[in-house]
Amino acid sequence: MLRIITGDKICVYSCDPEAKQQSQSPRPKNVHQIRGETRSVLLVFSDIRRVLLCVLVLQGQTADAKYHCNDMRRLRENVV
């Protein structure tokens, strides 16, 4: 049987705990979620049974073809 592997890209934003404490006060009716300044990307590869590989690309890192080829090699090692 063939194995199907899927990948997903998730944007992750930082959170300032001090700003969050201030927002714990009674909330107004229209609340907007504020994204942090730091943004990272989480790449998750999985099959039907388990997560095979998680890769966190931090802000400032370049995720070019060479970077992703390395991820694919690591994924192949986890599959076999």
VOKOLZA-6640 format. One record per atom (N, C-alpha, C): residue number from 1; atom name; y, x, z. Coordinates in Angstrom, 3 decimals. Layout:
<pts>
<pt k="NUM" a="CA" c2="Y" c1="X" c3="Z"/>
...
</pts>
This chain:
<pts>
<pt k="1" a="N" c2="-1.183" c1="0.842" c3="0.000"/>
<pt k="1" a="CA" c2="0.000" c1="0.000" c3="0.000"/>
<pt k="1" a="C" c2="1.245" c1="0.886" c3="0.000"/>
<pt k="2" a="N" c2="2.234" c1="0.484" c3="-0.762"/>
<pt k="2" a="CA" c2="3.479" c1="1.230" c3="-0.822"/>
<pt k="2" a="C" c2="4.296" c1="1.002" c3="0.443"/>
<pt k="3" a="N" c2="5.080" c1="1.993" c3="0.783"/>
<pt k="3" a="CA" c2="5.916" c1="1.908" c3="1.973"/>
<pt k="3" a="C" c2="7.368" c1="1.720" c3="1.546"/>
<pt k="4" a="N" c2="8.017" c1="0.715" c3="2.076"/>
<pt k="4" a="CA" c2="9.415" c1="0.441" c3="1.747"/>
<pt k="4" a="C" c2="10.283" c1="0.954" c3="2.880"/>
<pt k="5" a="N" c2="11.248" c1="1.796" c3="2.525"/>
<pt k="5" a="CA" c2="12.191" c1="2.348" c3="3.500"/>
<pt k="5" a="C" c2="13.574" c1="1.876" c3="3.115"/>
<pt k="6" a="N" c2="14.328" c1="1.434" c3="4.096"/>
<pt k="6" a="CA" c2="15.681" c1="0.959" c3="3.848"/>
<pt k="6" a="C" c2="16.674" c1="1.802" c3="4.644"/>
<pt k="7" a="N" c2="17.884" c1="1.878" c3="4.134"/>
<pt k="7" a="CA" c2="18.938" c1="2.626" c3="4.808"/>
<pt k="7" a="C" c2="20.160" c1="1.759" c3="4.990"/>
<pt k="8" a="N" c2="20.909" c1="2.028" c3="6.048"/>
<pt k="8" a="CA" c2="22.115" c1="1.266" c3="6.320"/>
<pt k="8" a="C" c2="23.190" c1="2.206" c3="6.827"/>
<pt k="9" a="N" c2="24.425" c1="1.913" c3="6.470"/>
<pt k="9" a="CA" c2="25.578" c1="2.715" c3="6.892"/>
<pt k="9" a="C" c2="26.435" c1="1.860" c3="7.831"/>
<pt k="10" a="N" c2="26.698" c1="2.384" c3="9.021"/>
<pt k="10" a="CA" c2="27.450" c1="1.640" c3="10.032"/>
<pt k="10" a="C" c2="28.662" c1="2.463" c3="10.449"/>
<pt k="11" a="N" c2="29.841" c1="1.873" c3="10.408"/>
<pt k="11" a="CA" c2="31.051" c1="2.557" c3="10.874"/>
<pt k="11" a="C" c2="31.150" c1="2.414" c3="12.386"/>
<pt k="12" a="N" c2="31.415" c1="3.528" c3="13.055"/>
<pt k="12" a="CA" c2="31.507" c1="3.553" c3="14.517"/>
<pt k="12" a="C" c2="32.905" c1="4.027" c3="14.879"/>
<pt k="13" a="N" c2="33.591" c1="3.259" c3="15.701"/>
<pt k="13" a="CA" c2="34.942" c1="3.606" c3="16.121"/>
<pt k="13" a="C" c2="34.947" c1="3.964" c3="17.597"/>
<pt k="14" a="N" c2="35.857" c1="4.842" c3="17.979"/>
<pt k="14" a="CA" c2="35.965" c1="5.241" c3="19.383"/>
<pt k="14" a="C" c2="36.610" c1="4.132" c3="20.194"/>
<pt k="15" a="N" c2="36.468" c1="4.245" c3="21.498"/>
<pt k="15" a="CA" c2="37.052" c1="3.256" c3="22.408"/>
<pt k="15" a="C" c2="37.777" c1="3.993" c3="23.520"/>
<pt k="16" a="N" c2="38.997" c1="3.595" c3="23.814"/>
<pt k="16" a="CA" c2="39.768" c1="4.189" c3="24.898"/>
<pt k="16" a="C" c2="39.539" c1="3.363" c3="26.159"/>
<pt k="17" a="N" c2="38.807" c1="3.904" c3="27.169"/>
<pt k="17" a="CA" c2="38.487" c1="3.120" c3="28.369"/>
<pt k="17" a="C" c2="39.718" c1="2.611" c3="29.104"/>
<pt k="18" a="N" c2="40.815" c1="3.388" c3="29.133"/>
<pt k="18" a="CA" c2="42.019" c1="2.941" c3="29.827"/>
<pt k="18" a="C" c2="42.618" c1="1.714" c3="29.141"/>
<pt k="19" a="N" c2="42.661" c1="1.733" c3="27.823"/>
<pt k="19" a="CA" c2="43.189" c1="0.589" c3="27.081"/>
<pt k="19" a="C" c2="42.290" c1="-0.622" c3="27.286"/>
<pt k="20" a="N" c2="40.990" c1="-0.382" c3="27.426"/>
<pt k="20" a="CA" c2="40.050" c1="-1.486" c3="27.620"/>
<pt k="20" a="C" c2="40.270" c1="-2.133" c3="28.986"/>
<pt k="21" a="N" c2="40.547" c1="-1.319" c3="30.019"/>
<pt k="21" a="CA" c2="40.793" c1="-1.873" c3="31.354"/>
<pt k="21" a="C" c2="42.028" c1="-2.765" c3="31.341"/>
<pt k="22" a="N" c2="43.058" c1="-2.355" c3="30.609"/>
<pt k="22" a="CA" c2="44.263" c1="-3.158" c3="30.536"/>
<pt k="22" a="C" c2="43.984" c1="-4.484" c3="29.838"/>
<pt k="23" a="N" c2="43.052" c1="-4.483" c3="28.911"/>
<pt k="23" a="CA" c2="42.757" c1="-5.708" c3="28.172"/>
<pt k="23" a="C" c2="41.850" c1="-6.650" c3="28.960"/>
<pt k="24" a="N" c2="41.382" c1="-6.232" c3="30.148"/>
<pt k="24" a="CA" c2="40.532" c1="-7.077" c3="30.973"/>
<pt k="24" a="C" c2="41.335" c1="-8.202" c3="31.637"/>
<pt k="25" a="N" c2="42.652" c1="-8.081" c3="31.614"/>
<pt k="25" a="CA" c2="43.488" c1="-9.135" c3="32.191"/>
<pt k="25" a="C" c2="43.267" c1="-10.421" c3="31.404"/>
<pt k="26" a="N" c2="43.728" c1="-11.573" c3="31.933"/>
<pt k="26" a="CA" c2="43.514" c1="-12.837" c3="31.216"/>
<pt k="26" a="C" c2="43.899" c1="-12.711" c3="29.746"/>
<pt k="27" a="N" c2="42.994" c1="-13.130" c3="28.894"/>
<pt k="27" a="CA" c2="43.179" c1="-12.954" c3="27.456"/>
<pt k="27" a="C" c2="44.014" c1="-14.085" c3="26.854"/>
<pt k="28" a="N" c2="44.893" c1="-13.705" c3="25.946"/>
<pt k="28" a="CA" c2="45.600" c1="-14.746" c3="25.206"/>
<pt k="28" a="C" c2="44.630" c1="-15.421" c3="24.238"/>
<pt k="29" a="N" c2="45.055" c1="-16.540" c3="23.654"/>
<pt k="29" a="CA" c2="44.170" c1="-17.294" c3="22.772"/>
<pt k="29" a="C" c2="43.817" c1="-16.511" c3="21.505"/>
<pt k="30" a="N" c2="44.770" c1="-15.809" c3="20.933"/>
<pt k="30" a="CA" c2="44.513" c1="-15.037" c3="19.712"/>
<pt k="30" a="C" c2="44.352" c1="-13.571" c3="20.073"/>
<pt k="31" a="N" c2="43.118" c1="-13.122" c3="20.120"/>
<pt k="31" a="CA" c2="42.831" c1="-11.735" c3="20.482"/>
<pt k="31" a="C" c2="42.348" c1="-11.006" c3="19.241"/>
<pt k="32" a="N" c2="42.919" c1="-9.844" c3="18.990"/>
<pt k="32" a="CA" c2="42.511" c1="-9.018" c3="17.862"/>
<pt k="32" a="C" c2="41.864" c1="-7.758" c3="18.405"/>
<pt k="33" a="N" c2="40.721" c1="-7.405" c3="17.854"/>
<pt k="33" a="CA" c2="40.041" c1="-6.189" c3="18.266"/>
<pt k="33" a="C" c2="40.769" c1="-5.000" c3="17.655"/>
<pt k="34" a="N" c2="41.081" c1="-4.005" c3="18.497"/>
<pt k="34" a="CA" c2="41.793" c1="-2.819" c3="18.030"/>
<pt k="34" a="C" c2="40.788" c1="-1.688" c3="17.858"/>
<pt k="35" a="N" c2="40.767" c1="-1.113" c3="16.685"/>
<pt k="35" a="CA" c2="39.864" c1="0.004" c3="16.426"/>
<pt k="35" a="C" c2="40.477" c1="1.291" c3="16.944"/>
<pt k="36" a="N" c2="39.617" c1="2.175" c3="17.433"/>
<pt k="36" a="CA" c2="40.071" c1="3.475" c3="17.899"/>
<pt k="36" a="C" c2="40.474" c1="4.361" c3="16.737"/>
<pt k="37" a="N" c2="41.055" c1="5.489" c3="17.068"/>
<pt k="37" a="CA" c2="41.523" c1="6.398" c3="16.035"/>
<pt k="37" a="C" c2="40.373" c1="7.177" c3="15.399"/>
<pt k="38" a="N" c2="39.350" c1="7.485" c3="16.184"/>
<pt k="38" a="CA" c2="38.243" c1="8.279" c3="15.683"/>
<pt k="38" a="C" c2="37.204" c1="7.379" c3="15.044"/>
<pt k="39" a="N" c2="36.822" c1="7.711" c3="13.807"/>
<pt k="39" a="CA" c2="35.827" c1="6.926" c3="13.079"/>
<pt k="39" a="C" c2="34.691" c1="7.845" c3="12.653"/>
<pt k="40" a="N" c2="33.496" c1="7.439" c3="12.957"/>
<pt k="40" a="CA" c2="32.303" c1="8.153" c3="12.519"/>
<pt k="40" a="C" c2="31.434" c1="7.176" c3="11.740"/>
<pt k="41" a="N" c2="30.451" c1="7.709" c3="11.044"/>
<pt k="41" a="CA" c2="29.534" c1="6.872" c3="10.280"/>
<pt k="41" a="C" c2="28.119" c1="7.169" c3="10.751"/>
<pt k="42" a="N" c2="27.375" c1="6.116" c3="11.048"/>
<pt k="42" a="CA" c2="25.986" c1="6.245" c3="11.463"/>
<pt k="42" a="C" c2="25.102" c1="5.776" c3="10.312"/>
<pt k="43" a="N" c2="24.213" c1="6.664" c3="9.852"/>
<pt k="43" a="CA" c2="23.255" c1="6.322" c3="8.802"/>
<pt k="43" a="C" c2="21.902" c1="6.111" c3="9.464"/>
<pt k="44" a="N" c2="21.292" c1="4.950" c3="9.235"/>
<pt k="44" a="CA" c2="20.006" c1="4.616" c3="9.848"/>
<pt k="44" a="C" c2="19.008" c1="4.296" c3="8.744"/>
<pt k="45" a="N" c2="17.865" c1="4.980" c3="8.782"/>
<pt k="45" a="CA" c2="16.785" c1="4.747" c3="7.822"/>
<pt k="45" a="C" c2="15.578" c1="4.233" c3="8.592"/>
<pt k="46" a="N" c2="14.972" c1="3.138" c3="8.119"/>
<pt k="46" a="CA" c2="13.844" c1="2.552" c3="8.837"/>
<pt k="46" a="C" c2="12.875" c1="1.893" c3="7.862"/>
<pt k="47" a="N" c2="11.667" c1="1.650" c3="8.365"/>
<pt k="47" a="CA" c2="10.704" c1="0.831" c3="7.640"/>
<pt k="47" a="C" c2="10.423" c1="-0.385" c3="8.513"/>
<pt k="48" a="N" c2="9.401" c1="-1.125" c3="8.212"/>
<pt k="48" a="CA" c2="9.128" c1="-2.356" c3="8.953"/>
<pt k="48" a="C" c2="8.682" c1="-2.086" c3="10.390"/>
<pt k="49" a="N" c2="8.166" c1="-0.884" c3="10.640"/>
<pt k="49" a="CA" c2="7.615" c1="-0.574" c3="11.965"/>
<pt k="49" a="C" c2="8.576" c1="0.128" c3="12.905"/>
<pt k="50" a="N" c2="9.433" c1="1.014" c3="12.368"/>
<pt k="50" a="CA" c2="10.247" c1="1.832" c3="13.272"/>
<pt k="50" a="C" c2="11.440" c1="2.442" c3="12.555"/>
<pt k="51" a="N" c2="12.348" c1="2.963" c3="13.358"/>
<pt k="51" a="CA" c2="13.473" c1="3.739" c3="12.833"/>
<pt k="51" a="C" c2="12.947" c1="5.133" c3="12.532"/>
<pt k="52" a="N" c2="13.187" c1="5.608" c3="11.328"/>
<pt k="52" a="CA" c2="12.673" c1="6.904" c3="10.901"/>
<pt k="52" a="C" c2="13.670" c1="8.033" c3="11.101"/>
<pt k="53" a="N" c2="14.956" c1="7.739" c3="10.903"/>
<pt k="53" a="CA" c2="15.975" c1="8.780" c3="11.001"/>
<pt k="53" a="C" c2="17.332" c1="8.153" c3="11.254"/>
<pt k="54" a="N" c2="18.082" c1="8.734" c3="12.183"/>
<pt k="54" a="CA" c2="19.477" c1="8.357" c3="12.429"/>
<pt k="54" a="C" c2="20.325" c1="9.608" c3="12.234"/>
<pt k="55" a="N" c2="21.392" c1="9.487" c3="11.480"/>
<pt k="55" a="CA" c2="22.287" c1="10.607" c3="11.221"/>
<pt k="55" a="C" c2="23.701" c1="10.160" c3="11.544"/>
<pt k="56" a="N" c2="24.390" c1="10.918" c3="12.404"/>
<pt k="56" a="CA" c2="25.770" c1="10.615" c3="12.750"/>
<pt k="56" a="C" c2="26.679" c1="11.583" c3="12.006"/>
<pt k="57" a="N" c2="27.537" c1="11.045" c3="11.147"/>
<pt k="57" a="CA" c2="28.513" c1="11.845" c3="10.403"/>
<pt k="57" a="C" c2="29.839" c1="11.690" c3="11.129"/>
<pt k="58" a="N" c2="30.280" c1="12.746" c3="11.786"/>
<pt k="58" a="CA" c2="31.505" c1="12.692" c3="12.575"/>
<pt k="58" a="C" c2="32.734" c1="12.748" c3="11.690"/>
<pt k="59" a="N" c2="33.849" c1="12.262" c3="12.239"/>
<pt k="59" a="CA" c2="35.103" c1="12.276" c3="11.494"/>
<pt k="59" a="C" c2="35.447" c1="13.727" c3="11.163"/>
<pt k="60" a="N" c2="35.825" c1="13.973" c3="9.933"/>
<pt k="60" a="CA" c2="36.173" c1="15.320" c3="9.499"/>
<pt k="60" a="C" c2="35.036" c1="16.018" c3="8.775"/>
<pt k="61" a="N" c2="33.809" c1="15.550" c3="8.945"/>
<pt k="61" a="CA" c2="32.686" c1="16.122" c3="8.213"/>
<pt k="61" a="C" c2="32.672" c1="15.560" c3="6.798"/>
<pt k="62" a="N" c2="32.288" c1="16.381" c3="5.863"/>
<pt k="62" a="CA" c2="32.187" c1="15.938" c3="4.476"/>
<pt k="62" a="C" c2="30.738" c1="15.572" c3="4.189"/>
<pt k="63" a="N" c2="30.511" c1="14.333" c3="3.827"/>
<pt k="63" a="CA" c2="29.160" c1="13.860" c3="3.511"/>
<pt k="63" a="C" c2="29.013" c1="13.827" c3="1.994"/>
<pt k="64" a="N" c2="28.819" c1="15.007" c3="1.403"/>
<pt k="64" a="CA" c2="28.666" c1="15.103" c3="-0.039"/>
<pt k="64" a="C" c2="27.187" c1="15.083" c3="-0.419"/>
<pt k="65" a="N" c2="26.893" c1="15.316" c3="-1.673"/>
<pt k="65" a="CA" c2="25.510" c1="15.260" c3="-2.154"/>
<pt k="65" a="C" c2="24.622" c1="16.272" c3="-1.438"/>
<pt k="66" a="N" c2="25.139" c1="17.469" c3="-1.184"/>
<pt k="66" a="CA" c2="24.364" c1="18.497" c3="-0.491"/>
<pt k="66" a="C" c2="23.998" c1="18.044" c3="0.926"/>
<pt k="67" a="N" c2="24.940" c1="17.398" c3="1.593"/>
<pt k="67" a="CA" c2="24.715" c1="16.879" c3="2.945"/>
<pt k="67" a="C" c2="23.613" c1="15.821" c3="2.925"/>
<pt k="68" a="N" c2="23.687" c1="14.886" c3="1.970"/>
<pt k="68" a="CA" c2="22.703" c1="13.808" c3="1.906"/>
<pt k="68" a="C" c2="21.330" c1="14.294" c3="1.441"/>
<pt k="69" a="N" c2="21.288" c1="15.332" c3="0.623"/>
<pt k="69" a="CA" c2="19.988" c1="15.909" c3="0.232"/>
<pt k="69" a="C" c2="19.265" c1="16.445" c3="1.460"/>
<pt k="70" a="N" c2="19.990" c1="17.051" c3="2.364"/>
<pt k="70" a="CA" c2="19.406" c1="17.540" c3="3.610"/>
<pt k="70" a="C" c2="18.853" c1="16.377" c3="4.434"/>
<pt k="71" a="N" c2="19.588" c1="15.267" c3="4.477"/>
<pt k="71" a="CA" c2="19.114" c1="14.067" c3="5.180"/>
<pt k="71" a="C" c2="17.827" c1="13.540" c3="4.550"/>
<pt k="72" a="N" c2="17.758" c1="13.545" c3="3.226"/>
<pt k="72" a="CA" c2="16.568" c1="13.051" c3="2.533"/>
<pt k="72" a="C" c2="15.352" c1="13.938" c3="2.819"/>
<pt k="73" a="N" c2="15.581" c1="15.246" c3="2.937"/>
<pt k="73" a="CA" c2="14.475" c1="16.142" c3="3.295"/>
<pt k="73" a="C" c2="13.959" c1="15.820" c3="4.699"/>
<pt k="74" a="N" c2="14.885" c1="15.614" c3="5.632"/>
<pt k="74" a="CA" c2="14.496" c1="15.267" c3="7.004"/>
<pt k="74" a="C" c2="13.762" c1="13.927" c3="7.033"/>
<pt k="75" a="N" c2="14.222" c1="12.974" c3="6.247"/>
<pt k="75" a="CA" c2="13.570" c1="11.671" c3="6.170"/>
<pt k="75" a="C" c2="12.154" c1="11.802" c3="5.630"/>
<pt k="76" a="N" c2="11.989" c1="12.592" c3="4.600"/>
<pt k="76" a="CA" c2="10.658" c1="12.799" c3="4.015"/>
<pt k="76" a="C" c2="9.696" c1="13.422" c3="5.045"/>
<pt k="77" a="N" c2="10.188" c1="14.351" c3="5.867"/>
<pt k="77" a="CA" c2="9.365" c1="14.956" c3="6.921"/>
<pt k="77" a="C" c2="8.912" c1="13.903" c3="7.938"/>
<pt k="78" a="N" c2="9.793" c1="12.956" c3="8.250"/>
<pt k="78" a="CA" c2="9.461" c1="11.913" c3="9.229"/>
<pt k="78" a="C" c2="8.493" c1="10.877" c3="8.672"/>
<pt k="79" a="N" c2="8.496" c1="10.697" c3="7.356"/>
<pt k="79" a="CA" c2="7.638" c1="9.694" c3="6.730"/>
<pt k="79" a="C" c2="6.204" c1="10.205" c3="6.628"/>
<pt k="80" a="N" c2="6.057" c1="11.454" c3="6.298"/>
<pt k="80" a="CA" c2="4.715" c1="12.020" c3="6.060"/>
<pt k="80" a="C" c2="3.952" c1="12.231" c3="7.328"/>
</pts>
